């Protein structure tokens, strides 16, 4: 009787204890567990991605490579592989696999060690999203309870999708889509059975079971996953056999398939978004859509690289990058050094192995050998200075010795000697009607040469590239293209500083006497520009230049401004130049059209650009393009800039492209320290700049038409539409007449020997001012007449 009573007490006590425990668990379950409904709107840490105008990937930024997918986007083979490896009863259990838990408990009792067993995919989701990774009994209990709660809240498909998007799979890859790209360079739907099994092998130990760094352990783990897939009926014997024989990937792939290399643009955008959002910008899943045209960007990269290499070749060979003769006896070490040496600007590193009078044998980074002959080094006279180069090589031993690290460029299956240019350059192209940046290259090679963006950061003197703005001001103040101005020596009193006169010179130090203003711009005559700025007044020209968006706040009103003595960036110059091309409106260059967060939430959208005739010039709205010069002025400027190309300093562009619908202006600074060409064609305006970062001279004859113009030509050849016969129709208020080319005077009807000229009758009405008006006497200070003539 006592025994029965004892048993009743014990059972009662245990019942109360169990019920109490269940009550406690129920309380914890309902009040202390996180709200798993948050999983239905989880925000993954997704990298920032930047796209071109056609949707091609430009760049990706972020420590975590993750690209979430929906359940429908996950192939069955991937689901089968992961459930086989991690939780083969996933679709049957309620969040907890009781048998696995008992096995884990038995292992603990038997060995005294807590093992990894017993965790279902649902429990891993609970741990990854809500709990830490510490191994404690309380955390395990919370994990179990959370898993049960998750199973009551979400579907199996939702749980598995969370898991496959969240898991870390090594090499900064989070989720199966990123891992497929990193390890195999494939999309999910392209994965084979072997590749899916390899990915499913990684969650347990992504660092040690790595197919690249630890292939033996990777093969063993993959074999286990494949055996589970076979045992569970997910694959048959033949598929298993094929998968077991499949090789592992020999290397990692890039995290993203870059389709349009525009790293300078990407860096501009990255900096702006980090300034706005902080470090969170790398994890918010920002998708940035840009104005970059992929075809134009490719053409710009090639044009700038070829232009800088051409400059480099004109000035001779500076010698090998390094000398590795001590490694010539160790091919393996030599190859490793080569493979660690990056390709820069498309130039491959190579080591000279043997050399004789007519050939040199070189070792490439891929282990192949190539033969370089004299035809591939003809240009490589020895560099002496920016103005001098030694004789062309006649013997290869004059250039190389075994062990030299050199650079090679492949063109038309022919290798030639090259070297990373010491000179810098920039190229940028816009849509002149909107300011949208279609192509931007800030240097020779962003990744391995310099990350300094010469388009936006290099403040350089534009030289004669400023003259169009001066001549536009002259037209606005009553001058005409037929106005005669004297090209003769000038002395500007106190032109350098108080007490120091300035004696500017023309390029070539020649003088042409009286000439029409049009021809002065066409041939970029410095002394005419000096006379113009003194006639107008430097203050007037400074204020006028500000209309175009030029950085005049940093300038002083001095006569030297006429020759482009104040610095600006290539982006500022091309943006201002667009005004002539689009009919007189100032546009603001921009690169970003839209930013979203990957959930169709638009965070920024660039408004449509409004060409506005009556908006204030100083409008702070970048989407407003106010009219800053008249359509008549813009037309007259375009006509003269076309003549610059047809018969002036930019004639190389016409000879190369043979088009009447292009125009532009060269720019060269003192001692040829900067070379520019800014020009336009149908739908395009672009600037090319070449110079040394330390402001060293480029060398004799390295003017805008030689160093910069070929870059512009190469680009325009690739992007311009076919030419049309559409005439350049002047706007109302512009009159076309025949004039005497020597005097600028209007010719009577029927006279011969004249040239066609355009006049802005809104500035020079025919009944008030002769169409070929000379400089108005009231616009020429007597001091100017005394000092300059």
ABEGO torsion letter per residue (X at the ends): XAAAAAAAAAAAAAAAAAAAAAAAAAAAAAAABBBAAAAAABBBBBBBBBBBAAGBBABBBEABBBBBBBAAABBAAAAAAAAAAABAAAAABAGBBAAAAAAAAAAAAAAGBBBABGBBAAAAAAAAAABBABBBAAAAAAAAAAAAAAAAABBAAAAAAAAAAABBAEGGBBEAAAAAAAAAGBBAAABBAAAAAAAAAAAABAAABBAAABAAAAAAAAAAAAAAAAAAGABBAAAAAAAAABBBBABBBBABBBABBBAAAAAAAAAAAAAAAEAAAAAAGBBBBBABBAAAAAAAAAAAAAAAAAAAAAAEBAEBABBAAAAAABAAAAAAAAAABBBBGGBBBBBBABBBAABBBBBBAAGBBBBBBAAAAAABBBBABAABBBBBBABAAAABBBGBBBBBBBBGGBBBBBBBBABBBBBBBBBAAAGBBABBBAEABAAAABABBAAAABBBBAEAAAAAAAAAAAAAAGBBAABBBBBBBBBBBGAABBGBBBBBBBBGGBBAEBBBAAAAAAAGBAAAAAAAAAAAEAAAAAAAAAAAGBBAAABBBBAAAAAGABBBBAAAAAAAAAAAAAGGBBBBBBABABBBAGAGBBABBBBBBBBBAABBAABABAABBBBABBAAAAAAAAAAAAAAAAABAAAAAAAAAGBAABBEBBBBBBGGABBBBBBBBBGBBBBBBBBBAAGBBAEBGBBAAAAAAAAAAAAAAAABBBBBABBBBBBBGBBBBBBBAAAGBBBBBGBBGBBBBBBBAAABBAAABBAABBBBAAABBAAAAAAAX
